[in-house]
Every structure is written in C-alpha cells, then in structure tokens.
Amino acid sequence: MPIDAALIAATVDHLSRHAPFDRMAQTHLAWLAERLKIGYYGKGEAVLAPDQGAAQTFYIIKQGIVRGEREGEAAWLELHEGECFPIGALLSRRAAISHFRAETDVFCYELPAADFHSLLDLSPPFHAFCTLRLADLLAQSQRQTQARYLSASTEQQSLESRLGGLIRRAPITCSPETPLRRTLEIMREQGIGSIVVTQADAQPLGIFTVRDLIGRVILPNAPLDTPIQALMSPQPLGLPPSAHAFEAALAMARHGFRHVLVVDGNRLVGVISEKDLFSLQRIGVTQISSAIRSANELGQLQQAAQDIRQLGHNMLAQGVGAEQLTLLLSTLNDLLTQRVIELECADAGLDRLCWLAFGSEGRLEQTLATDQDNGIIFEVRAGEDPETVRAECLSLAERINRALDACGFPLCRGQIMAMNPKWCLSLAEWKVLFARWIDAGDPEALLNASIFFDFRPLYGQTPLADQLRQWLCAKAAATPRFLHQMVANALRNRPPLGLVRDFVTESGGDHADTLDLKLNGAMPFVDAARVFALATGSAATGTAQRLRQAGLKLNLPKAEIEAWIAAFFFIQLLRLRRQHEENESGQALDNRINPDRLNELDRRILKEAFRQARKIQARLALDYQA
C-alpha cells in the first residue's frame, strides 16, 4: 500500500537514521518517501529470488531481518533495519544472484526500479553509496575518526594531502656551474637549508643542503669557487604533485632524506621538507630513521622503537589509513631490525647469510602489537660443512633475537625465530623443507606454509631469498593438489557473521562477547591472497599487492578486488584503533573487539567487510571446486 501523505515526514525521519539517507538532501528524501510503498513478508517467506528475472524493486528494510542465500550454499548475508538490497542487480539491470528470505516478520520500504535510477541522478550521496558502497562507508568512518581526534591534531598535517597542495613557495635553484660561494650566499639570503641544482629547463640535477657542508666542504677544505655540481647529491628523489604526503614520508624514512622534490614531468615545481610533513609531538619519520641509522648501542635503538610506536599512535589519531600506517610501521621496524643486525654483525664477519622476515612482517602489514617471526638462509661454499656455518649463524641469530626482544618485539612463542636451528637453513635445505610441505599437504604443513611462504629478505644476501622465491613460485604452481589443499584449509576459517545476531562472538571465558579481528577478520583475505599469488607465480608478499597482481592475471573485476582490499584494511584499521585504545589505558595489546561497543557506522562497515571476506572465499571455492 502507498505511504499516506501524513507519514511522509515520519518516513523521512526514520530513513535519516541510516546511511546513505543520513547524508541526502531533505528534498530528495521527501521525493523518495513520496514514492515508497510498504511491503510485508512473513517469517520464511521469499522476498526476492533469481528466477523472478531482472530486479524491479529497491528494498529498504523498515523492520525485521532478511537473510541472503545462494544456490547450494548456507546463508551468507544478513540484513537489518535500514539496509538495502539488491543494489548490484538494479545497477546492472539483471536478476538477483541471491535468494532473499524473511528471517523474521519483515516490513520493507519498496521503490520501483525506474525511481531508483532517477534517485541515482538526483542525489550524489545516494549515487556514491550505491556505486562505491564500501568505499563510501569507509570514508564516513575515517571522517568520524578524524573528528574524534580533531582537538589533538588540528596542527598536524594530514598524510593524505597531495604534495602539490603542500608547496609553500617557489623552489630556490641554481645552475650546475654556480660557485660554492654564490650558492651559500643564495641559501643565506633566502633563509633556506637546501638548494636544488637545475638545468635551464628546470630539470633537477641534484640537491645541496646544509648537512652537506661538513662532509663535502669543511672537512675536505673545498675551494669556494668549486662548481656546485661537484658538491651536490646527484639524482635527487622526485615525486609528482599528485603523490600523497605519505609517499614522501615513506621515501624519507627508507633513504634517510630530509627533502623530496616535487617534479611535474621533468620540471621542478617545489621542494617538500620533513618540517612540511610532520608535527607529531616532535616525533618525525626521518628523525626516527636518522636516529636508527646513527645508533651505536642497544639503548638508542630501544628509544627509537618507542618512538616508532608513539608515531604510530599519533598517526592513527590523525586519521591516517591502515594501508599507509601498517606499511610505514613495517618500514621503520625494518630499519630498526637491520641496524640491530648491522651492530651484531660488526664483529661476526658473516657475509653469507640473508635475514628473512615471515608473517605480518614479511607482508609489510605489522600493527602496533607484533612479535618476531624470522629466519636465516645461509650460503654454503665449496668444501664447507653446513653444520659449521649453521653454528656460527645461530650464535649471531640469538644475539639479534634477544636485542629485538629488548626493543619491544617479543620472542615468538611458537619459536619461529632465526635462533631456532629449524629455521636457520641453507638455500638447499629451505627448498627441501618447502618441497616436503607442498608434497605432504597435511595440516601442520599447510599451517607452516601460511607463515613461511610470506617470507621477505630484510638484510644480507638478498639473491638467496630471490632464488628461493622463484623456486617456490614454480613448485607451487606446478602442484595444483597443494593449492587445493591450501584453499580447503583457508575455507575452514569462516568470517564470524551470525544468523540470529550480526556477529558470532565467544560465549564465555576471558574473551566473552568478543571476536578475533586478526584470525577471523584479516586472515581470510591474507589466506586467499596467498593462494592467488602462488597460483599466478607472483613474488609479492603484501595482501593488497598480491590481490591486485592476481586480479590482472586472473581477469578478476577491478571493483571486486578493490572491495576486498578496502574491507581488509578496514579490519586492519579496527585492529589498530583497538590497540591504540589499549595502549592509552595501559592494557596489553591484542586483536580482540566487542562489536557491540562499536558505533552504528563501524558495525555496519564491519558487517560489510565480513561479507567481502565471504565473497573472496566464495571465489576461492568456485575456482578450486572446494
């Protein structure tokens, strides 16, 4: 029956409590309400089915629960008050893929398909929600996070900013023939700490900074008439104006730079310094990376490790996205680990090993709470006994593992560390071990594969790791039975969506009413991405990178891939937020969350993220008939 005119205002008020209607103009909401009808469906009654042909109605649940089912599968979708369906079918003007059935007595607002398409044209928020639903919800959630911490971060620069928007002045430059004296005079006159050396067409050739004075001018006693080209740092790093501030920060951290050039094509348009990027309680990326590189004893590295964690908390409060934040944390942790190894190797004289990172560190996806997962590949030269080389490596590895533990990276409870002889092996031994896991395919082998196959070289003889990766990709792709077993193992870990409640949580004990965001949320994406990478021979280890590369090779729809990645990183963001809150209150950091304590928007996105986890698992099951 049509909605009575007297109920239109009440309908608008009701819809305004739910996304995307809460962001639509009142005139568009009224337009929508005037065209709605109300439908009733008794418990167990079909609301919509694939055999009904092209979808003719847009449904908004007014009251009750609707369950989505697919042919031959258990219920995969549960929709509650304010949620809509079948958006994909209406946009594509096709039949629904799922059966939608009333789980309880259900009342739905119903809008004809023609009016649905008209509303898409009328309302930009409605259009964004329907065409970029998960991305739109994530943007709302990020805005909420930023607003929550606004008072603490109003003076902090957003790492999502484009570099072009951060340029405050035209770059100060000089020609390569400019004498050192004149170069220094220009820097003093302009009050700058760096000057870019360019050609006549503004193409940058190098950069000279105040930091270069001691090593390149004062100590060598360089004549003041020396052309600056002989003293500059050549081929400075340049990024386009469209790059994000985060990319500049990451480059500074990796290379120890304090300046990044902004280059449009081959033309210099600006210079970004660390001061332009950060004001994070006086803790900046390059300060930390510089402190790590110059550290000569463990105490300095312990302080740097604390600074890394504090920077992570500051950036989280600032609203930095999970993908950027986990990559930045992992990069800084890499630098710290590398410096620990350098200090310990100084007297060891070992030049035939490669330090490997496994698990989340191998994937560059570390959060604020992380332990050690590492190992060693060593080279055995002609006439050498592997056991003798292993003994030398193990002595060194124990010192490194203990030092990392002192820096806040706890020893792995599962003993997946380089000081364990099981994970300190020659290249030939790693190949034998990996081959045994691939050929056996038993539960223990599959568990090991899910940890160790995400390895990444961190220090030393990286060609050893490259050879192992090439061998592994070829071996796994040539063993389809193993990939099927990996898929079957991955599908045992189902996302915790419930039929009676939104989420399945633990019912008792210390973890009552919580769910594990790492195990049940992030791992379905990680496991699926690993299978795709092994199947396509991809050398990538990061989940997002693996999915994007596999999507191209497997011809998966880009929108589908990006939805999986967005869902994965929202779950990562919730993990980071939770760990931030635990740190602030002095609790031990973990990956557990009580979904009932989330706000309505985050609960909704978490449900959608778990649905995306089910979709990626459905893709695995379809591709491998698992």
C-alpha positions in Angstrom: 0.0 0.0 0.0 1.3 3.5 -0.7 2.6 5.6 2.2 0.0 8.1 3.4 1.0 11.7 3.0 0.8 12.1 6.8 3.5 9.5 7.2 6.0 11.1 4.8 7.6 13.2 7.5 7.9 10.2 9.8 9.4 8.1 6.9 12.0 10.8 6.2 12.9 10.9 9.9 13.2 7.1 10.0 15.4 6.9 6.9 17.6 9.8 8.1 18.9 7.5 10.9 20.7 5.2 8.3 23.3 5.5 5.6 23.2 6.9 2.9 19.9 8.6 3.7 21.5 10.5 6.6 23.6 12.5 4.1 20.9 13.1 1.5 19.2 16.5 1.0 15.8 16.8 2.6 14.1 17.5 -0.7 15.5 14.2 -2.1 14.4 12.3 0.9 10.9 13.7 0.6 10.9 12.8 -3.1 11.9 9.2 -2.1 9.4 8.9 0.7 6.5 10.0 -1.6 7.3 7.1 -4.0 7.7 4.4 -1.4 5.3 1.6 -0.7 5.4 -0.7 2.3 5.6 -4.5 1.8 5.1 -7.2 4.4 6.7 -10.6 4.4 6.0 -13.3 6.9 8.8 -15.3 8.5 10.3 -17.7 6.0 8.6 -16.0 3.0 10.7 -15.2 -0.1 11.2 -11.5 -0.7 13.2 -11.8 -3.9 14.6 -14.7 -5.9 16.8 -15.1 -9.0 14.1 -16.8 -11.0 12.0 -13.6 -10.8 14.0 -12.1 -13.6 15.6 -8.6 -13.7 15.1 -6.9 -10.4 12.2 -4.5 -10.4 12.3 -3.2 -6.8 14.7 -1.5 -4.5 14.1 -2.7 -0.9 14.9 -0.8 2.3 14.3 -2.8 5.5 11.9 -0.9 7.8 11.7 -3.7 10.4 12.9 -7.2 10.8 15.7 -9.4 9.4 16.3 -10.5 5.8 18.6 -13.4 5.0 20.5 -13.8 1.8 21.2 -17.3 0.4 22.9 -18.6 -2.7 22.2 -21.9 -4.5 23.9 -24.7 -2.8 25.3 -22.5 0.0 24.5 -21.7 3.6 23.2 -18.2 4.4 25.9 -15.7 3.6 24.2 -12.4 4.2 22.0 -11.0 6.9 20.4 -7.6 6.5 18.8 -5.5 9.3 16.8 -2.3 9.7 18.0 0.5 7.3 19.9 -1.9 5.0 19.1 -2.1 1.3 19.1 -4.7 -1.5 19.6 -5.7 -4.3 21.8 -2.8 -5.4 24.1 -4.7 -7.7 21.2 -6.3 -9.6 19.4 -2.9 -10.0 22.6 -1.2 -11.2 23.3 -3.9 -13.7 19.6 -4.3 -14.7 19.8 -8.1 -14.1 18.3 -10.7 -11.8 19.4 -11.0 -8.2 22.1 -13.6 -7.6 20.9 -14.5 -4.1 17.6 -15.6 -2.7 16.4 -13.1 -0.1 14.1 -14.5 2.6 12.4 -13.1 5.7 14.2 -14.4 8.7 11.5 -12.8 10.9 8.4 -10.9 10.1 9.6 -8.2 7.8 8.3 -4.8 6.7 10.2 -3.2 3.7 10.0 0.2 2.0 9.8 -0.6 -1.7 10.8 1.7 -4.5 10.2 0.9 -8.2 13.4 0.3 -10.3 12.7 3.3 -12.5 12.5 5.6 -9.5 15.7 4.0 -8.1 17.6 5.1 -11.2 16.1 8.5 -11.1 17.2 8.9 -7.5 20.8 8.0 -8.5 20.7 11.0 -10.8 19.1 13.3 -8.2 21.2 12.6 -5.2 25.1 12.4 -5.3 25.3 10.8 -1.8 22.9 8.1 -2.9 24.8 7.6 -6.1 28.1 7.3 -4.3 26.7 4.8 -1.8 25.3 2.6 -4.4 28.2 2.6 -6.8 31.0 2.8 -4.3 29.3 1.4 -1.3 32.1 0.1 0.8 34.5 3.0 -0.1 31.7 5.5 0.7 31.1 3.9 4.2 34.9 3.8 4.8 35.2 7.5 4.0 32.4 8.3 6.5 34.2 6.2 9.2 37.5 7.9 8.5 35.8 11.3 8.9 34.4 10.2 12.2 37.9 9.2 13.4 39.5 12.4 12.3 36.7 14.4 14.0 37.2 12.4 17.2 40.8 13.5 17.5 40.4 16.9 15.9 41.3 18.9 19.1 44.5 17.0 19.4 45.6 17.1 15.8 44.5 20.5 14.4 48.1 21.5 13.9 49.1 18.2 12.3 49.4 17.7 8.6 47.3 15.0 7.0 49.3 12.4 5.3 46.5 12.0 2.7 47.3 15.5 1.4 48.7 15.8 -2.2 52.2 17.1 -2.4 51.2 19.8 -4.8 49.0 21.3 -2.1 51.9 21.4 0.4 54.2 23.6 -1.7 54.5 26.9 0.1 57.0 28.8 -2.1 58.7 28.5 -5.5 61.8 26.3 -5.3 65.1 28.1 -4.9 67.5 26.9 -7.6 70.9 27.5 -9.1 72.8 26.3 -12.2 75.4 23.5 -12.0 78.1 26.0 -12.8 77.3 28.2 -9.8 80.3 28.6 -7.5 80.1 27.3 -4.0 80.4 30.8 -2.5 77.5 32.2 -4.5 75.4 29.1 -3.7 75.9 29.6 0.1 75.1 33.3 -0.3 71.8 32.4 -2.0 70.9 30.0 0.8 71.7 32.6 3.4 69.7 35.3 1.6 66.7 33.1 1.2 66.9 31.6 4.7 66.8 28.0 3.3 68.6 24.8 4.3 68.7 23.3 0.8 69.0 24.4 -2.8 68.2 22.5 -6.0 70.6 22.4 -8.9 68.7 22.5 -12.2 69.3 22.8 -15.9 67.9 25.8 -17.8 64.6 23.9 -18.4 64.1 23.5 -14.6 65.0 19.8 -14.8 66.6 18.9 -11.4 70.2 17.5 -11.5 70.9 17.4 -7.8 70.4 19.0 -4.3 72.8 20.6 -1.9 71.9 21.0 1.8 73.3 22.5 5.0 74.0 18.9 6.1 76.5 18.6 3.2 78.7 21.4 4.4 80.7 19.3 6.9 81.4 16.2 4.8 81.8 17.9 1.4 83.0 21.4 2.1 84.6 22.0 5.5 86.5 18.7 6.1 87.8 18.4 2.5 88.5 22.1 2.5 86.7 22.6 -0.8 87.6 25.9 -2.6 84.8 28.4 -2.6 85.0 28.7 -6.4 84.2 25.0 -6.8 81.1 24.5 -9.1 78.2 23.3 -7.0 77.8 20.4 -9.4 80.9 18.8 -7.9 79.4 19.0 -4.4 75.7 18.3 -4.8 73.9 15.0 -4.2 73.0 13.9 -7.8 69.7 12.4 -8.9 67.6 13.6 -6.0 64.4 11.8 -5.3 61.4 13.3 -7.1 57.6 12.7 -6.8 54.8 14.1 -8.8 52.4 16.8 -7.4 49.6 14.1 -7.3 51.6 11.9 -4.9 50.5 11.8 -1.3 52.4 13.2 1.6 52.6 9.7 2.9 54.7 8.6 -0.1 57.2 11.4 0.6 57.3 10.4 4.3 58.0 6.8 3.4 60.8 7.7 1.0 62.4 9.9 3.7 62.2 7.0 6.1 63.7 4.5 3.7 66.6 6.6 2.5 67.2 9.0 5.4 66.4 12.1 3.3 65.0 15.3 4.7 63.8 16.7 1.4 61.8 15.4 -1.5 61.5 17.2 -4.8 58.1 17.7 -6.4 58.5 17.2 -10.1 55.9 17.6 -12.8 57.2 15.6 -15.7 60.9 16.6 -15.8 60.2 20.1 -14.4 60.9 21.1 -10.7 57.8 22.7 -9.1 58.6 22.6 -5.4 60.6 21.1 -2.5 58.9 19.3 0.4 60.9 19.0 3.7 60.2 16.9 6.7 59.0 20.0 8.5 56.3 20.5 5.9 55.0 17.0 6.6 55.0 16.4 10.3 54.3 18.0 13.6 53.7 14.8 15.6 54.7 15.7 19.1 58.2 16.4 17.8 58.5 12.8 16.6 59.0 12.7 12.8 59.7 9.8 10.4 63.2 11.0 9.3 64.2 11.9 12.9 63.4 8.3 13.9 65.1 6.8 10.8 68.1 9.0 11.3 68.3 8.0 15.0 68.2 4.4 14.0 70.9 4.7 11.4 73.2 6.6 13.7 72.6 4.3 16.8 75.7 2.6 18.2 74.2 0.8 21.1 71.1 -1.0 22.1 69.7 1.7 24.4 69.4 4.1 21.4 67.5 1.5 19.4 65.2 0.9 22.3 64.3 4.6 22.4 63.8 4.5 18.6 61.5 1.5 19.0 59.4 3.5 21.5 59.3 6.5 19.1 58.1 4.2 16.3 55.2 3.0 18.4 54.4 6.6 19.5 54.5 7.8 16.0 52.0 5.0 15.1 49.6 6.1 17.8 49.9 9.8 16.7 49.3 8.9 13.1 46.3 6.7 14.0 44.8 9.6 16.0 45.5 11.8 13.0 43.3 9.6 10.8 46.0 8.0 8.6 44.6 5.0 6.7 45.5 1.4 7.7 47.3 0.6 4.5 49.7 3.6 4.8 50.1 3.2 8.6 51.0 -0.5 8.6 53.4 0.0 5.7 55.1 2.9 7.5 55.3 1.0 10.8 56.7 -2.1 9.0 59.3 0.1 7.1 60.6 1.7 10.3 60.6 -1.7 12.0 62.7 -3.0 9.1 65.2 -0.2 9.6 65.5 -0.9 13.3 65.9 -4.7 12.7 68.6 -4.0 10.0 70.5 -1.8 12.4 70.4 -4.4 15.1 71.8 -6.9 12.7 74.5 -4.5 11.5 75.6 -3.9 15.0 75.7 -7.6 15.9 77.4 -8.5 12.6 80.2 -5.9 13.0 82.4 -8.4 14.7 81.0 -11.6 13.3 82.4 -11.3 9.8 79.5 -13.2 8.3 78.7 -12.2 4.7 76.9 -15.3 3.5 73.5 -15.0 5.2 70.2 -13.5 4.4 67.8 -12.5 7.3 64.2 -13.4 6.5 61.0 -11.8 7.8 57.9 -14.1 7.9 54.2 -13.5 8.7 52.9 -10.0 9.0 56.4 -8.5 8.9 57.1 -10.4 5.7 53.8 -8.9 4.3 54.6 -5.4 5.5 51.4 -5.4 7.5 52.6 -5.0 11.1 50.2 -3.4 13.6 51.1 -1.8 16.9 51.3 -5.2 18.6 53.8 -7.6 16.9 56.2 -10.3 17.9 59.1 -11.8 16.0 58.8 -14.2 13.0 62.2 -14.5 11.3 64.7 -17.0 9.9 68.0 -17.2 8.1 69.2 -18.5 4.7 72.9 -19.1 4.6 75.3 -19.9 1.8 77.5 -23.0 1.9 80.7 -22.7 -0.1 82.7 -25.4 -1.7 84.3 -27.7 0.9 82.4 -26.2 3.8 80.3 -28.2 6.4 76.7 -26.8 6.6 76.7 -27.6 10.3 79.7 -25.4 11.0 78.2 -22.5 9.1 74.9 -23.0 10.9 76.6 -22.9 14.3 78.1 -19.5 13.5 74.8 -18.2 12.3 72.9 -19.5 15.3 75.2 -17.7 17.7 74.7 -14.5 15.9 70.9 -15.0 15.5 70.4 -15.5 19.2 72.0 -12.1 19.9 69.9 -10.5 17.3 66.6 -12.1 18.6 67.5 -11.1 22.2 68.2 -7.5 21.1 64.9 -7.3 19.2 63.1 -8.6 22.2 64.7 -5.8 24.3 63.4 -3.3 21.8 59.8 -4.4 22.3 59.4 -7.2 19.7 58.7 -10.2 21.9 60.2 -13.6 21.2 57.9 -15.7 19.2 56.0 -18.2 21.5 56.0 -20.7 18.6 59.8 -20.4 18.3 59.7 -19.1 14.7 62.9 -17.3 15.1 66.3 -17.4 13.4 68.0 -18.7 16.6 65.9 -21.9 16.3 68.0 -24.4 14.2 64.8 -25.4 12.4 64.7 -22.0 10.7 68.4 -21.4 10.1 69.0 -23.3 6.9 71.0 -23.3 3.7 69.2 -22.5 0.4 69.2 -26.2 -0.5 67.7 -27.1 2.9 64.9 -24.5 2.6 64.0 -25.9 -0.8 63.8 -29.4 0.7 61.7 -28.3 3.6 59.3 -26.3 1.4 59.0 -29.2 -1.1 58.1 -31.5 1.8 55.3 -29.2 2.9 54.0 -28.9 -0.6 54.1 -32.6 -1.3 52.7 -33.6 2.1 49.8 -31.1 2.4 48.9 -32.3 5.9 47.5 -29.8 8.5 50.9 -28.9 10.0 52.5 -28.4 6.6 49.6 -26.1 5.5 50.0 -24.1 8.7 53.7 -23.7 8.1 53.1 -22.7 4.5 50.7 -20.0 5.6 53.5 -18.5 7.8 56.8 -19.2 6.0 55.6 -18.6 2.4 55.2 -14.9 3.1 58.9 -14.6 3.6 60.8 -11.4 2.6 64.5 -10.6 2.7 65.4 -8.0 5.2 69.2 -8.0 5.4 72.2 -9.6 3.8 72.5 -11.7 0.6 69.0 -11.0 -0.9 69.8 -13.0 -4.0 69.4 -16.1 -1.8 65.9 -15.1 -1.0 65.2 -14.2 -4.6 66.3 -17.7 -5.7 64.1 -19.3 -3.1 61.1 -17.2 -4.1 61.5 -18.1 -7.8 61.8 -21.8 -7.0 58.8 -21.7 -4.7 56.5 -20.0 -7.2 57.4 -22.6 -9.9 57.0 -25.5 -7.5 53.6 -24.3 -6.1 52.1 -23.5 -9.5 53.2 -27.0 -10.7 51.4 -28.7 -7.8 47.7 -28.0 -8.1 46.8 -30.5 -5.4 48.7 -28.4 -2.9 46.8 -25.3 -3.9 43.5 -27.1 -3.5 44.6 -28.2 0.0 45.6 -24.6 0.8 42.1 -23.5 -0.3 40.3 -26.1 1.8 42.4 -25.1 4.8 41.6 -21.4 4.2 37.9 -22.1 3.9 37.8 -23.6 7.4 38.2 -20.1 8.9 34.8 -18.5 8.2 34.1 -14.9 8.9 32.0 -14.5 12.1 28.7 -13.4 10.7 25.7 -14.7 12.6 22.1 -15.6 11.6 20.5 -14.7 14.9 22.9 -11.8 15.8 25.0 -9.7 13.5 28.2 -11.3 14.7 29.3 -14.6 16.2 31.3 -13.9 19.3 32.8 -16.1 22.0 30.2 -17.1 24.7 32.3 -17.4 27.8 35.7 -17.1 29.5 38.0 -14.1 29.3 37.1 -13.4 25.8 33.3 -13.4 26.2 31.3 -11.3 23.6 34.4 -10.6 21.6 35.8 -11.8 18.2 39.4 -12.0 16.9 39.9 -9.5 14.2 43.2 -11.0 13.1 42.2 -14.6 12.9 38.6 -14.3 11.8 38.7 -11.0 10.0 42.0 -10.3 8.4 43.2 -13.9 7.8 40.5 -14.9 5.2 41.9 -12.1 2.9 45.5 -12.9 3.7 45.0 -16.7 3.0 43.1 -16.1 -0.2 45.7 -13.6 -1.5 48.5 -16.1 -0.7 46.8 -18.8 -2.8 46.2 -16.4 -5.7 49.9 -15.3 -5.5 51.2 -18.9 -5.5 48.8 -19.9 -8.4 49.9 -17.0 -10.6 53.6 -17.0 -9.7 53.5 -13.6 -8.1 56.6 -12.7 -6.0 54.6 -10.1 -4.0 54.1 -10.8 -0.3 51.7 -8.0 0.7 48.0 -8.9 0.7 46.8 -5.8 -1.3 49.7 -6.2 -3.8 49.0 -9.9 -4.2 45.3 -9.3 -4.8 45.9 -6.5 -7.4 48.5 -8.6 -9.3 46.4 -11.7 -9.2 43.3 -9.7 -10.3 45.1 -8.7 -13.5 46.4 -12.3 -14.3 43.1 -14.0 -13.4 40.9 -11.3 -15.1 39.0 -10.6 -11.9 36.9 -7.4 -11.9 38.8 -4.4 -10.6 35.9 -3.3 -8.5 35.7 -6.7 -6.8 39.4 -6.7 -6.0 39.3 -3.1 -4.6 36.3 -4.0 -2.4 38.2 -6.9 -0.9 41.2 -4.7 -0.3 39.1 -1.9 1.3 37.4 -4.5 3.6 40.8 -6.0 4.6 42.2 -2.6 5.5 39.1 -1.6 7.5 39.6 -4.7 9.6 43.2 -3.7 10.0 42.1 -0.2 11.0 39.9 -1.6 13.7 42.8 -3.6 15.0 45.0 -0.6 15.1 42.3 1.5 16.8 41.7 -1.1 19.4 45.5 -1.4 20.1 45.7 2.3 20.4 42.9 2.4 23.0 44.5 -0.4 24.9 47.8 1.4 24.9 46.2 4.6 26.2 44.6 2.7 29.1 47.7 0.6 29.9 46.2 -2.7 28.8 48.0 -5.5 27.0 47.6 -5.1 23.2 45.6 -7.8 21.4 43.3 -8.2 18.3 40.0 -8.7 20.1 37.0 -6.4 19.8 33.5 -6.4 21.2 31.4 -5.5 18.2 28.5 -4.3 20.4 30.8 -1.4 21.5 31.3 -0.1 18.0 29.2 2.8 16.8 26.5 2.0 14.3 28.5 3.1 11.2 31.6 0.9 12.1 29.3 -2.0 12.9 27.8 -1.7 9.5 31.1 -1.5 7.8 32.4 -4.4 9.7 29.5 -6.5 8.6 30.1 -5.5 5.0 33.8 -6.3 5.5 33.0 -9.8 6.7 30.6 -10.2 3.7 33.5 -9.3 1.4 35.6 -12.0 3.3 32.8 -14.5 2.4 32.8 -13.3 -1.2 36.6 -13.8 -1.5 36.2 -17.3 0.0 33.4 -18.0 -2.4 35.7 -17.0 -5.3 38.3 -19.5 -3.9 35.7 -22.2 -3.6 34.5 -21.6 -7.1 37.9 -21.5 -8.7 39.1 -24.6 -6.9 35.8 -26.5 -6.6 36.4 -26.7 -2.8 
